Amino acid sequence: MAATISVLGGGISGLSAAWYLSQRLPPTVKVQLIEGSSRLGGWVRSEIRQAGGASFLAEKGPRTLRTGSSREALAVLELVDDLDLRSQVVAVSKMSAAARNRYIYFNGELNCMPSGLASLLTGLPPAVRCLPRGIFHDLITPKNTPEGSTDESVHSFVSRRFGEEVDDNLASAVMHGIYAADTKELSARALLYPFWLADHTGKTGVIRGLRRVAKLSRANSARFSVRDSMERQDNESRRAKAPEFWEMIDEASMYSFRNGMQTLTEGLVSKLRLRPNVEIIAGQAVTKIQQGTDGMAEVVLADGQILSANHIINTLPLHCLRDILGDVRPSSLVENTPYADVAVVNVTYLAKQIEPVDGFGYLVPRASAGDSKALGVVFDSRALPAQDGDAGISRLTVMLGGPRFKSIFGDPDSVSSTVLEDAALETIRNQLGIQMAPADVDATLGRRCIPSYTVGYVDRLKNMHEWVKSQLNGRMSVAGAAYGGPAVPQCILNTRDLVNRHLNLDALDTPQNVTGLEEIISNFEYIK
C-alpha cells in the first residue's frame, strides 16, 4: 500500500507543509491536504473591490512581509522564488516614508517613532520621552529578578526594569500590533527572550546583560553552522539566477504583491494542484484523529470517511485540535492558549494622500486606550502605492478589538458589521481628522485569529512537545501560528524545517517521533 502523509489545515502553514513535502517525496507517496472550509489560504485573504468607478485592493489579513537576512525572511523570499512570483512583488524602499515613519497615537496626537540616531537629535515626541528615562532606570537599578521565577508578563518585566511608562506608551502598542493582546497577559520569556535572558543570567540589568546574551547567541548558532552554510550557498545560487529581483529586495524594507498577499497562497495552491501525488480535500472538516488497529494514524472526516496515514502534520489552531482529540486529554498548551478576536475594517476614499502624515500607520498603546476603540490604523496606499496603480485613492485599514473586543463591542458572534464600520470611521475622523465620506467601507471579523503567548508559554510548549510524542504512536507532528510565532514567515520557516530537516521521509513505515517543535524549543535554550 502506498505511503500517505496527511496535512490538516489549508492555511499558510498547511499549504507550505504540503509544498515542501511535494518537493521531497517521490510520486509514489501521497500528500493529502485537508481543509474544513471550501476556501484555502486561512487568514491570508485579499479582495479586489469596486466603488465610485475605482477598483482597489482590500487586505483582510497579513499585508506585508519583511526583507532581511534572517532565516524567516529568506524562507519566504525563496518560496516566492520557487513559485515564480517574482514579477508580482511590489517593494517598499528603505528610504521611503513608509519604511521610516511609524507612529504612536498618544495624548490625542500622532507621535513619530525614532528611526535612527538622526531622529533622536531632532527631539523625542511625548510618547517616547519615557524611553531614555527607562534605559537609565535599568542601568542604575540593581538586579531585581523575582526569585524562582521562570516567566512573567511583558508588562511586569518592562515595568520592573524600564518603568511602567515604557510599557504603557510603547511596548503595549507594539504588542497590540503583533498579537492584538495585552502585555499584562503576554509572556516576557517567549516574546522578549533576549532581554529576559539578559535579566535572568546577568547581574547588572538588561542593557549590560545583552552583551553576554550576544555571546550566548553566537555559541548557540555555532550548533547550526552546517545548516547555515548550506542555506547561504542555496541563496547565493538563487541570486545568481535572478539578480534583479534580489537587488530590488536588498533595497527594500518590506514587500507584498501587486494583488495582495493572497497571491502567495494562490501560488501555492496552483502549484500543488499540478503535483500528481497531491490530493486536496476541501470542504471536509476533520472530526477526529485516532490510531488505527494497524498502528497507523487515522483521520476521520465529517462525511464518515476514515483516511489512513503514515504520518500527520497537524496545522489546525489549538482550539480546533482540542475538538478532534476524542477522549484524549489535551496538553496544557491546547487547554490554556487564548486567541484574539480582531476586526479588520478596510476604508477607501476617492482622493490621494488624505492622511495628515506620511508613513506606514500608527498603533494605539494602553496609555491611549481610553480614547480609542482601535488597536491601530495602517495607511495602505502610503505603504504600498504600487497596489493602487493609477487610481486616485487612499486605502486605510482600521484594526479593532483584541484584548478589549468584548468590553467595547460585546459578543464577537453577535456584533454587526455596521457597528464595526462605524467604529472605524469614528477612529479615522477623531484621530486623523478626515471628515470626507469614504467610497467604500468593509468590515471583516477575524474570530479567534491570533494565538496569545501568555505567561508560562515556553513551559507549556515543552509540555506540548512531550504530549505530541505520546500521540498516535509517534505519527503526528504539529505546525502553525501557535508554535514559535504567528507571523507568515515564522509559519513557513517552521514547516520547512519540519519537512526538510526533521522528518525522515525515507522511512515512513516506522513512527517518526518528530513533533515539529524540536528546533523551536531549542531557541529557548542557551549554552552556559
ROPATI-109982 format. One line per 2 residues: their letters; for each residue x, y, z of C-alpha. Coordinates in steps of 0.2 Angstrom, whole numbers. Layout:
! residues N
A = X Y Z; ...
END
This chain:
! residues 528
MA = 0 0 0; 7 17 -5
AT = 13 28 10; 2 44 14
IS = 6 60 24; -10 69 29
VL = -8 88 32; -23 95 42
GG = -27 113 38; -26 123 22
GI = -19 140 29; -2 146 26
SG = 6 133 37; -3 118 29
LS = 0 124 11; 18 127 14
AA = 20 110 23; 11 101 8
WY = 23 111 -4; 39 106 4
LS = 33 88 5; 28 88 -13
QR = 46 94 -17; 54 80 -7
LP = 43 65 -9; 43 53 -24
PT = 27 52 -34; 23 35 -26
VK = 20 44 -9; 3 53 -7
VQ = 1 70 1; -16 74 7
LI = -20 92 11; -37 93 21
EG = -46 109 24; -63 110 33
SS = -69 125 23; -71 127 4
RL = -58 141 4; -39 138 5
GG = -27 151 12; -33 153 30
WV = -31 171 37; -22 177 21
RS = -36 185 11; -35 198 -2
EI = -51 205 -11; -52 216 -26
RQ = -67 228 -23; -75 242 -33
AG = -84 258 -29; -85 275 -37
GA = -78 269 -53; -62 263 -45
SF = -55 246 -42; -45 243 -27
LA = -37 230 -15; -43 226 2
EK = -32 216 13; -41 206 26
GP = -26 198 35; -7 200 34
RT = -2 214 22; 17 215 21
LR = 32 204 23; 49 209 30
TG = 65 208 20; 82 205 28
SS = 95 191 31; 85 181 44
RE = 81 163 41; 62 168 42
AL = 63 182 29; 74 171 17
AV = 62 156 19; 48 167 12
LE = 58 175 -2; 65 158 -8
LV = 47 152 -8; 42 167 -19
DD = 56 162 -30; 51 144 -31
LD = 33 148 -35; 39 160 -49
LR = 30 175 -41; 45 187 -43
SQ = 37 198 -56; 22 201 -44
VV = 31 208 -30; 30 226 -25
AV = 43 233 -13; 45 247 -1
SK = 61 256 -2; 71 258 14
MS = 72 276 11; 53 278 9
AA = 42 287 22; 33 271 25
AR = 49 262 30; 55 276 41
NR = 39 283 49; 29 274 61
YI = 18 282 74; 10 280 91
YF = -6 288 95; -3 297 111
NG = -12 312 120; -23 314 105
EL = -8 316 93; 2 305 81
NC = 20 303 88; 33 298 76
MP = 44 284 82; 63 287 81
SG = 70 278 66; 89 281 70
LA = 101 292 79; 97 306 67
SL = 79 307 73; 85 307 91
LT = 94 324 88; 78 332 82
GL = 69 329 99; 58 315 105
PP = 39 316 104; 29 315 121
AV = 26 296 119; 44 292 118
RC = 52 303 131; 50 289 143
LP = 62 278 134; 79 287 139
RG = 72 288 157; 68 269 156
IF = 86 265 149; 94 275 163
HD = 82 266 176; 88 249 170
LI = 107 255 171; 105 261 189
TP = 93 248 196; 101 233 205
KN = 96 216 199; 78 213 204
TP = 73 197 196; 59 188 205
EG = 67 173 215; 62 157 207
ST = 53 165 193; 53 155 176
DE = 42 168 167; 32 185 170
SV = 21 196 160; 28 208 147
HS = 21 222 157; 29 216 174
FV = 46 214 165; 46 230 156
SR = 39 240 171; 52 232 183
RF = 67 236 173; 62 251 162
GE = 47 259 171; 29 257 169
EV = 28 272 156; 38 262 144
DD = 26 248 144; 10 259 144
NL = 17 271 130; 27 259 119
AS = 28 241 122; 9 239 124
AV = 7 247 107; 19 235 98
MH = 11 220 106; -6 227 100
GI = 1 227 83; 8 210 83
YA = -3 199 94; -18 210 97
AD = -16 206 115; -12 214 132
TK = 6 215 139; -1 211 156
EL = -6 193 149; 9 190 137
SA = 24 180 141; 41 190 143
RA = 51 174 141; 43 170 125
LL = 41 187 117; 56 196 124
YP = 68 181 126; 85 190 123
FW = 80 204 136; 73 191 148
LA = 88 180 147; 99 195 150
DH = 90 199 166; 90 181 172
TG = 108 176 168; 116 193 172
KT = 120 203 187; 119 221 181
GV = 102 223 172; 96 221 155
IR = 106 233 144; 123 227 151
GL = 117 209 151; 113 210 132
RR = 132 209 128; 133 192 137
VA = 117 186 128; 125 190 111
KL = 139 179 116; 127 165 121
SR = 118 168 104; 134 166 94
AN = 138 150 104; 120 143 101
SA = 121 147 82; 138 138 80
RF = 127 122 83; 119 125 66
SV = 134 130 56; 132 117 43
RD = 114 121 41; 118 139 39
SM = 132 136 27; 121 126 15
ER = 107 139 16; 119 153 12
QD = 125 143 -3; 107 140 -9
NE = 104 158 -8; 119 163 -17
SR = 114 152 -31; 97 160 -32
RA = 104 177 -33; 115 172 -47
KA = 100 166 -57; 88 181 -53
PE = 100 196 -49; 87 210 -52
FW = 75 203 -41; 87 201 -26
EM = 94 218 -29; 77 225 -28
ID = 74 215 -12; 91 221 -5
EA = 85 239 -7; 68 236 1
SM = 62 236 19; 47 226 16
YS = 36 220 1; 20 212 -4
FR = 12 208 -20; 3 219 -33
NG = -14 210 -30; -11 207 -11
MQ = -4 193 0; -17 180 -7
TL = -5 179 -22; 6 169 -11
TE = -7 156 -5; -14 155 -23
GL = 3 152 -30; 5 138 -18
VS = -12 131 -22; -9 132 -41
KL = 7 123 -40; 1 109 -28
RL = -14 106 -40; -1 102 -53
RP = 8 89 -42; 2 71 -46
NV = 5 65 -29; -5 79 -20
EI = -23 77 -16; -33 92 -10
IA = -48 89 1; -58 105 4
GQ = -75 107 12; -72 92 23
AV = -69 95 41; -59 83 52
TK = -69 77 66; -57 65 74
IQ = -39 59 74; -35 42 81
QG = -23 27 80; -29 13 69
TD = -28 -6 73; -13 -7 61
GM = -3 6 71; -6 19 58
AE = -14 36 61; -32 39 55
VV = -41 54 50; -60 54 52
LA = -69 66 40; -86 74 43
DG = -94 63 30; -88 47 39
QI = -73 43 28; -58 36 38
LS = -41 40 30; -26 30 35
AN = -9 40 36; 9 35 39
HI = 11 52 47; 0 68 51
IN = 6 86 50; -7 95 61
TL = -8 114 57; -25 116 65
PL = -27 130 78; -26 124 95
HC = -45 126 99; -48 115 83
LR = -36 102 89; -45 101 105
DI = -61 97 96; -54 82 87
LG = -45 73 101; -60 62 106
DV = -57 56 124; -38 60 124
RP = -34 73 137; -26 88 128
SS = -9 96 133; -9 112 144
LV = -4 122 128; -20 116 120
EN = -31 120 135; -23 137 140
TP = -20 146 124; -32 160 121
YA = -35 168 104; -38 186 100
DV = -53 192 90; -49 206 78
AV = -60 216 66; -51 222 51
VN = -61 237 43; -55 242 25
VT = -59 260 21; -56 268 4
YL = -58 286 -1; -58 293 -19
AK = -44 305 -15; -25 303 -14
QI = -14 306 1; -28 312 13
EP = -19 306 29; -11 321 39
VD = 6 312 40; 16 301 28
GF = 21 284 34; 16 266 37
GY = 2 270 50; 1 270 69
LV = -3 260 84; -13 264 100
PR = -4 260 117; -13 256 133
AS = -10 274 138; -22 280 125
AG = -34 265 126; -47 276 134
DS = -48 287 119; -48 274 106
KA = -58 258 100; -44 254 88
LG = -28 244 90; -21 254 76
VV = -23 260 58; -12 256 43
FD = -10 268 28; -11 255 15
SR = -9 267 0; 6 276 8
AL = 14 260 12; 11 251 -5
PA = 6 264 -18; 10 252 -32
QD = -5 242 -27; -16 256 -31
GD = -10 258 -49; -16 274 -57
AG = -31 275 -46; -33 292 -36
IS = -37 284 -20; -32 282 -2
RL = -34 265 7; -34 263 26
TV = -36 248 37; -43 250 55
ML = -39 236 67; -52 235 81
GG = -54 223 96; -40 212 103
PR = -40 212 122; -54 224 123
FK = -66 217 110; -79 211 122
SI = -79 226 133; -81 238 118
FG = -92 228 106; -99 213 116
DP = -100 195 110; -90 193 94
DS = -103 181 87; -116 194 88
VS = -108 211 83; -114 218 67
ST = -103 224 53; -112 241 54
VL = -106 243 72; -88 239 67
ED = -88 250 52; -95 265 62
AA = -81 262 75; -68 263 61
LE = -75 279 54; -76 287 71
TI = -57 282 73; -52 290 57
RN = -62 306 60; -57 308 78
QL = -38 303 76; -34 308 59
GI = -46 322 56; -53 315 40
QM = -71 321 38; -74 317 20
AP = -86 302 16; -77 286 10
AD = -82 277 -6; -81 260 2
VD = -81 253 20; -80 234 23
AT = -78 225 40; -71 208 42
LG = -71 199 59; -56 188 62
RR = -64 176 76; -50 168 86
CI = -37 173 73; -21 176 83
PS = -15 164 97; -9 173 113
YT = 8 168 120; 3 171 138
VG = 14 169 154; 21 151 155
YV = 20 148 136; 38 141 135
DR = 35 128 148; 18 124 140
LK = 27 122 123; 39 110 131
NM = 25 100 138; 16 100 121
HE = 32 93 113; 31 78 125
WV = 12 77 123; 13 76 104
KS = 27 62 105; 15 52 115
QL = 0 53 102; -4 42 88
NG = 11 30 91; 23 44 86
RM = 15 48 69; 10 66 72
SV = 19 82 71; 12 100 73
AG = 15 117 65; 6 133 64
AA = 4 150 72; 3 143 90
YG = 21 137 89; 36 149 89
GP = 27 164 81; 11 168 72
AV = 18 178 58; 18 171 40
PQ = 37 170 39; 38 160 55
CI = 25 148 50; 33 145 33
LN = 51 143 41; 44 131 54
TR = 36 120 41; 51 120 30
DL = 62 115 44; 50 101 49
VN = 49 93 32; 67 96 26
RH = 77 94 42; 67 83 54
LN = 56 71 46; 64 55 39
LD = 54 54 23; 63 38 18
AL = 56 28 32; 38 32 33
DT = 33 14 38; 40 17 55
PQ = 35 30 68; 44 47 65
NV = 43 53 83; 45 70 77
TG = 34 84 85; 39 99 74
LE = 44 108 90; 62 102 92
EI = 70 117 84; 58 130 91
IS = 61 124 109; 80 125 105
NF = 78 143 103; 74 145 121
EY = 89 136 127; 106 143 130
IK = 124 137 132; 131 142 149
END
